[in-house]
Amino acid sequence: MWKIEVLNDVVMAELSALPSDQIARFLRIGDLIQAVGLERVGEPHVKHIEGPLWEMRMKGRDGISRALYVVAKPKRVVVVRVFAKKTQKTSRREIELALKRAEDVK
């Protein structure tokens, strides 16, 4: 069974700052991963970014947001960055920040 977790309080605060419909979408994607397994969930829910980094894709009335995560053993999805998306492409700055935080995942 897959487990979804957030890296720390900073990431939890980022998630909490999202509009409620996007938080609900995040929770639904998490439930989907737990129900069918991460390996069976693909686009439009999750997408590979680069290296160990993947994104959960949330969309709501107030826009689009992303939860960047890495996969850890045993069967853990660790969310390292959550942000509202303003541009087509995920910014390099967000990717760099997420990769840096991913170094703390055990």
N, C-alpha and C positions, 0 to 999 in steps of 0.2 A: 504494500500500500504506500503510495506516494504521500509525502508530508510537505506542506507549503509553510515556509517560515520567512520572517523578515530579519535582516542582519542585526539591526539594533534600533534604539529609540529614535534616532534621526530618521531612519527609513520609515518607521511607523508614523512619525509626525508628517512626513511627506505624503504618505498614503492617506492619512486622516484629513489632510488639507484638500483632497480632491472633492468635487461635487458628489453628492450621495449616489446618483445614478451610475457614476463611474466606479465608485467603491463597490456597488452592488455587482457591476460587471466583473470587477476583479475577483470578487468572491465566487461568482458563477464559474469563471474560468478555473479557479482553484478547485471547486467542486467537480468540474469536468475532468480535470487531471486526476483527482483522487478516484473518480468513478471508473474511468476507462484506461488510465495510465498515461503518463507523459508521452510515451512513444507513439500513442495513437491520437494525440491532439496536434493539429497542424494549423495552417492558416484557415480562417482569418484570426484565430485566437492567439496563436503564438508564432513567432518567426525568428530565425537565426539572424544575429547581427554580425558578429565577428568573433573569432577565437572561442572562448568559453561562454560568451555573452549571448543571451536570448532575450526576447521581449514578449511580454503579455500585452495585448492590444485592447485598450478600453476606449469605447466611444459613447458619448452621452449627449444630452441636449446642449450642454455648455461647451462642447468641443471634444478633443481627443487627448488621451493621456497614455503613458507607457509605464510599465513596471519592468525594469531590466533585472534579469536574474541569471544565476549560474546553477548548474546541477552539481550536487555533492552526493557522496555516498553516505549511508545507504538510502537510495531513493528519496533524496531531498531536493526541493526547489528552494533556493535561497534568494530572496529579493534583495538587491543591493542598491537600487535607485528607483524612485517614482517621481514622475514629473508630468506637467501638462505640456502637450506638444503644440508648438506654434508654427512649425515649418514642415514642408513635405518630408525632408530628410532629417533623421535624428542627428543632432549636432555632435560634432567631434568632441566638444567639451563634455557633453553628457556621457558619451561612450568612454572617454578617458577617466572621468570620475567613477563610473561604474566598474571599470577594470581595476582601478586603484582600490576601491572598496572590496572587490572580489578577492583581493589578496588576503583579506582577513577571514575568509571562509575556511573553516576547518573541515 
